Amino acid sequence: MSERIAVLGAGSWGIAIANCLADNGHKVTLWEFNRADYDLLISGRAHPNKLPGITIPDRIDITNNLAEAVNKPTLLVLAIPAQKIRVVCEKLRSLITDPVPCLNLAKGVEIKSLKRMSEVITDAIPTLDDTCVATLSGPSHAEEVARRLPTSVVAASVDVHLAEHIQHIFSNSFFRVYRSTDLVGVELGGSLKNVIAIAAGITHGLGFGDNTMGALITRGLAEITRMGVKLGADPLTFAGLSGIGDLVTTCISPHSRNRYVGRRIGEGETLANVLAGMVMVAEGVDTCRSAYAMAAKYDVDMPITREVHHVLFEHKDPSRGLADLMGRSLKEEVWQ
């Protein structure tokens, strides 16, 4: 059955998801807040800087008007950077007067509140409770989804019926959706892996090899799992698509913005210079701030996150950070 879907955010992921939904026969409206980007999308049905080589079919409506975009949708999809979710949701507060299913695509933790994205959404829009909100996560670079390359992700909600509904809305021959009720684990796995991906980029920029990368990914997963379990997640979730699947992909892929940031820092550039030259957002930079604060608040040992924070925000030399990781006291290999 065709749905009426509003996709808020016309970055690379928003465009890729809008196209996927249109492929499935749904009526899609794509909202772009920036007027210049909106004009570009309207005139060329594409955004060469964000998703080169991909066109937006005419059957997708594109608007710059938020009220028009959310006029009686059957599903609201938020493809908004994590630190902007609250701002957009506060604008939606007066527009969403009845409960409507809401799907979050952002992978991050709000810096000020340390809330996950589903928590931010329900906090900012009083008409929505946690049974109305789901998150889609997993190894899913927009560049590959837009090219219809086979991709598998997971939809998580505390309401299994909502997760099942999203499965059916999104799944097709190239985009396979699994379901989960572990919203905490799926959201944390998708968010915290971006910090580890920055570390992966740093090791690459420093010239280290596969042994280093294998160790980093494995121990990165260990500290992500520790935090997840502390906050009530199922540890097995981190062995799935939103855990190890997304972590490995983001750490090794040339599409990864977070790996890109880390690589350039490992090569000797400053964070400010790297970010100034980027068109799109590397969520791991802000999530590193959040994760560092979470580790302190919940007393969870996250040594890789700690060293990435020192490198990004305290001007620590990346080589020194790696040396300090390797020089810690020896211990038994544990996951929790």
C-alpha positions as CSV (number, residue, x, y, z in Angstrom):
1,M,0.0,0.0,0.0
2,S,1.3,3.4,-1.0
3,E,2.3,5.7,1.9
4,R,2.4,9.5,2.0
5,I,5.9,10.2,3.3
6,A,7.7,13.4,4.2
7,V,11.5,13.2,4.1
8,L,13.0,16.2,6.0
9,G,16.5,16.9,4.9
10,A,17.8,16.8,1.4
11,G,21.4,15.9,2.0
12,S,22.9,12.9,0.4
13,W,21.1,10.5,2.8
14,G,17.8,12.3,2.5
15,I,18.0,12.2,-1.3
16,A,19.0,8.5,-1.4
17,I,16.2,7.5,1.0
18,A,13.6,9.6,-0.9
19,N,14.6,7.9,-4.1
20,C,14.4,4.5,-2.5
21,L,10.9,5.2,-1.2
22,A,9.7,6.5,-4.6
23,D,11.1,3.3,-6.2
24,N,8.7,1.5,-3.8
25,G,5.7,3.4,-5.1
26,H,5.2,5.8,-2.2
27,K,4.2,9.5,-2.5
28,V,7.3,11.3,-1.3
29,T,7.8,15.0,-0.4
30,L,11.4,16.1,0.2
31,W,12.0,19.2,2.3
32,E,15.2,21.3,2.0
33,F,15.6,24.1,4.5
34,N,18.3,26.0,2.7
35,R,16.9,28.2,0.0
36,A,20.0,28.1,-2.3
37,D,20.1,24.3,-2.1
38,Y,16.3,24.1,-2.7
39,D,16.7,26.3,-5.8
40,L,19.5,24.0,-7.1
41,L,17.4,20.9,-6.4
42,I,14.4,22.4,-8.2
43,S,16.3,23.5,-11.2
44,G,18.4,20.4,-11.8
45,R,16.7,17.7,-9.8
46,A,20.1,16.9,-8.4
47,H,22.7,18.1,-6.0
48,P,26.2,17.5,-7.6
49,N,28.1,18.5,-4.4
50,K,26.2,16.2,-2.1
51,L,25.3,13.2,-4.3
52,P,27.0,13.5,-7.7
53,G,25.5,11.6,-10.6
54,I,22.1,11.0,-8.9
55,T,18.9,12.6,-10.1
56,I,15.7,13.0,-8.2
57,P,12.7,11.8,-10.2
58,D,9.9,14.2,-11.0
59,R,7.4,12.1,-9.0
60,I,9.1,13.3,-5.8
61,D,7.8,16.7,-4.7
62,I,10.5,19.1,-3.4
63,T,9.6,22.0,-1.1
64,N,11.2,24.7,1.0
65,N,8.1,25.0,3.2
66,L,8.1,22.8,6.3
67,A,4.3,23.1,6.8
68,E,3.7,22.0,3.3
69,A,6.1,19.0,3.7
70,V,4.3,17.7,6.8
71,N,0.8,18.1,5.6
72,K,-0.9,14.9,6.7
73,P,2.0,12.4,6.1
74,T,1.6,8.7,7.1
75,L,5.3,8.6,8.0
76,L,7.7,11.4,8.9
77,V,11.4,10.6,8.1
78,L,14.0,12.8,9.7
79,A,17.2,12.9,7.6
80,I,18.7,15.8,9.7
81,P,22.1,16.0,11.2
82,A,22.0,14.9,14.8
83,Q,22.8,18.3,16.4
84,K,20.0,19.9,14.3
85,I,17.2,17.4,15.1
86,R,15.9,19.4,18.1
87,V,15.7,22.7,16.2
88,V,13.7,21.1,13.4
89,C,11.5,19.2,15.9
90,E,10.7,22.3,17.8
91,K,9.5,23.9,14.5
92,L,7.4,20.8,14.0
93,R,5.7,21.1,17.4
94,S,2.9,23.3,16.2
95,L,2.6,21.4,12.9
96,I,2.3,17.8,14.3
97,T,-0.9,18.0,16.3
98,D,-1.7,14.3,16.1
99,P,0.6,11.3,16.6
100,V,2.3,10.2,13.4
101,P,5.0,7.5,13.0
102,C,8.4,9.1,12.9
103,L,11.6,7.5,11.6
104,N,15.0,8.9,12.6
105,L,18.0,8.5,10.3
106,A,20.6,10.5,12.2
107,K,23.5,8.8,14.0
108,G,24.5,10.9,17.0
109,V,24.0,11.8,20.6
110,E,22.9,15.4,21.5
111,I,25.8,17.2,23.1
112,K,24.0,19.3,25.7
113,S,21.5,16.7,26.9
114,L,23.3,13.4,26.0
115,K,20.0,12.2,24.7
116,R,19.7,9.7,21.9
117,M,17.8,10.9,18.8
118,S,14.6,9.2,19.6
119,E,14.7,10.8,23.0
120,V,15.3,14.2,21.5
121,I,12.3,13.8,19.1
122,T,9.8,12.8,21.8
123,D,11.2,15.5,24.1
124,A,10.7,18.2,21.4
125,I,7.3,17.0,20.0
126,P,4.9,16.4,22.9
127,T,2.3,14.6,20.6
128,L,4.8,11.8,20.0
129,D,5.7,9.1,22.5
130,D,8.4,6.4,22.3
131,T,5.9,4.0,20.5
132,C,5.7,6.5,17.6
133,V,9.5,6.7,17.0
134,A,11.9,4.4,15.3
135,T,15.5,4.6,14.1
136,L,17.0,3.1,10.9
137,S,20.7,2.2,11.1
138,G,23.3,0.0,9.7
139,P,26.1,0.0,7.0
140,S,24.4,2.2,4.5
141,H,26.4,4.8,2.6
142,A,24.1,7.1,0.7
143,E,26.3,6.9,-2.4
144,E,25.7,3.2,-2.6
145,V,22.0,3.2,-1.7
146,A,21.4,5.9,-4.4
147,R,23.1,3.6,-6.9
148,R,20.8,0.7,-5.8
149,L,23.7,-1.5,-4.5
150,P,22.5,-4.2,-2.2
151,T,22.3,-2.9,1.4
152,S,20.9,-4.3,4.7
153,V,19.9,-2.2,7.7
154,V,17.8,-2.5,10.8
155,A,14.7,-0.6,11.9
156,A,14.4,-0.4,15.7
157,S,11.5,0.7,17.8
158,V,10.1,-0.2,21.2
159,D,6.9,-1.0,19.3
160,V,7.6,-4.1,17.2
161,H,4.6,-3.3,15.0
162,L,6.1,0.0,14.0
163,A,9.4,-1.7,13.2
164,E,7.6,-4.2,11.1
165,H,5.7,-1.5,9.3
166,I,8.9,0.3,8.4
167,Q,10.4,-3.0,7.1
168,H,7.6,-3.3,4.6
169,I,7.7,0.4,3.6
170,F,11.4,0.4,2.8
171,S,12.4,-3.1,1.7
172,N,12.9,-3.9,-1.9
173,S,15.3,-5.8,-4.2
174,F,18.3,-3.8,-3.1
175,F,17.4,-2.4,0.3
176,R,16.7,-5.1,2.9
177,V,15.4,-4.1,6.4
178,Y,15.6,-6.2,9.5
179,R,13.7,-5.3,12.7
180,S,14.7,-4.9,16.4
181,T,13.1,-3.7,19.6
182,D,16.5,-2.7,21.1
183,L,16.2,1.0,20.2
184,V,18.9,1.9,22.8
185,G,21.5,-0.5,21.3
186,V,20.7,0.3,17.7
187,E,21.0,4.1,18.2
188,L,24.2,3.9,20.3
189,G,25.9,1.5,17.9
190,G,25.1,3.7,14.9
191,S,26.3,6.8,16.8
192,L,29.4,5.8,18.7
193,K,30.9,3.9,15.7
194,N,31.6,7.3,14.1
195,V,34.0,8.1,16.8
196,I,35.9,4.9,16.2
197,A,35.9,5.7,12.5
198,I,37.7,8.9,13.2
199,A,40.3,6.9,15.1
200,A,40.5,4.5,12.1
201,G,41.2,7.4,9.8
202,I,43.9,8.8,12.1
203,T,45.7,5.5,12.1
204,H,45.5,5.4,8.3
205,G,46.8,9.0,8.1
206,L,49.7,8.0,10.4
207,G,50.7,5.3,8.0
208,F,49.8,2.2,10.1
209,G,48.5,-1.0,8.7
210,D,45.9,-3.8,8.8
211,N,47.0,-5.1,12.2
212,T,46.3,-1.7,13.7
213,M,42.9,-1.4,12.0
214,G,41.8,-4.8,13.2
215,A,42.8,-4.1,16.7
216,L,41.1,-0.7,16.6
217,I,37.8,-2.0,15.3
218,T,37.7,-4.9,17.8
219,R,38.5,-2.8,20.8
220,G,36.3,0.0,19.6
221,L,33.4,-2.5,19.5
222,A,34.3,-3.4,23.1
223,E,33.9,0.1,24.4
224,I,30.7,0.7,22.4
225,T,29.3,-2.5,23.9
226,R,30.3,-1.4,27.4
227,M,28.4,1.8,27.1
228,G,25.4,0.2,25.5
229,V,25.1,-2.4,28.2
230,K,25.4,0.3,30.8
231,L,22.4,2.1,29.3
232,G,20.3,-1.0,29.0
233,A,21.0,-2.3,25.5
234,D,21.2,-6.0,24.6
235,P,25.0,-6.8,24.0
236,L,24.0,-9.0,21.1
237,T,22.7,-6.0,19.2
238,F,26.3,-4.9,18.8
239,A,27.1,-8.1,16.9
240,G,24.5,-7.0,14.3
241,L,24.1,-4.6,11.5
242,S,24.0,-1.4,13.6
243,G,27.0,-2.6,15.6
244,I,29.9,-4.5,14.0
245,G,28.3,-4.2,10.5
246,D,28.2,-0.4,10.6
247,L,31.5,-0.1,12.5
248,V,33.6,-2.1,10.0
249,T,32.0,-0.4,7.0
250,T,32.6,3.1,8.4
251,C,36.1,2.4,9.5
252,I,37.3,1.0,6.2
253,S,35.2,2.8,3.5
254,P,36.4,5.7,1.4
255,H,32.8,7.0,1.5
256,S,33.1,7.6,5.3
257,R,33.2,11.2,6.2
258,N,34.4,10.4,9.7
259,R,37.3,8.3,8.5
260,Y,38.1,11.1,6.1
261,V,38.3,13.6,8.9
262,G,40.6,11.3,10.9
263,R,42.8,10.5,8.0
264,R,43.6,14.2,7.4
265,I,44.2,14.8,11.0
266,G,46.6,11.9,11.1
267,E,48.4,13.5,8.1
268,G,48.9,16.6,10.2
269,E,46.0,18.9,9.4
270,T,44.0,20.7,12.0
271,L,40.3,19.9,12.7
272,A,39.2,23.4,11.9
273,N,40.9,23.3,8.4
274,V,39.4,19.9,7.7
275,L,35.9,20.8,8.6
276,A,36.1,24.1,6.8
277,G,36.6,22.3,3.5
278,M,33.7,19.8,3.9
279,V,30.2,20.2,2.3
280,M,28.5,17.6,4.5
281,V,28.6,16.8,8.2
282,A,30.9,14.3,9.9
283,E,28.7,13.3,12.8
284,G,31.5,11.7,14.7
285,V,33.1,15.0,15.6
286,D,30.2,16.2,17.7
287,T,29.4,12.7,18.9
288,C,32.9,12.5,20.3
289,R,32.1,15.3,22.6
290,S,28.9,13.5,23.7
291,A,30.6,10.1,24.1
292,Y,33.4,11.6,26.1
293,A,30.8,13.2,28.5
294,M,28.8,10.0,28.6
295,A,31.9,8.0,29.6
296,A,32.4,10.4,32.5
297,K,28.7,10.5,33.5
298,Y,28.2,6.8,33.5
299,D,31.7,5.8,34.6
300,V,32.4,3.7,31.5
301,D,35.9,3.1,30.3
302,M,36.2,4.3,26.7
303,P,39.9,4.7,26.0
304,I,39.7,5.1,22.2
305,T,37.0,7.7,22.6
306,R,39.1,9.5,25.2
307,E,42.2,9.7,23.0
308,V,40.2,10.9,20.0
309,H,38.7,13.6,22.1
310,H,42.2,14.6,23.3
311,V,43.4,14.8,19.6
312,L,40.3,16.6,18.2
313,F,39.7,19.2,21.0
314,E,42.8,19.3,23.2
315,H,45.5,19.5,20.4
316,K,47.1,16.2,21.4
317,D,49.5,14.8,18.9
318,P,47.9,11.7,17.2
319,S,51.1,9.7,17.5
320,R,51.2,10.4,21.2
321,G,47.5,9.4,21.6
322,L,48.2,6.0,19.9
323,A,51.3,5.5,22.1
324,D,49.3,6.1,25.2
325,L,46.6,3.6,24.1
326,M,49.3,1.0,23.5
327,G,51.1,1.7,26.8
328,R,48.1,1.2,29.1
329,S,48.4,-1.4,31.9
330,L,47.9,-4.9,30.6
331,K,44.6,-6.7,31.2
332,E,42.4,-9.6,30.4
333,E,40.3,-9.3,27.2
334,V,36.8,-8.6,28.3
335,W,33.7,-7.0,26.6
336,Q,31.8,-5.6,29.5
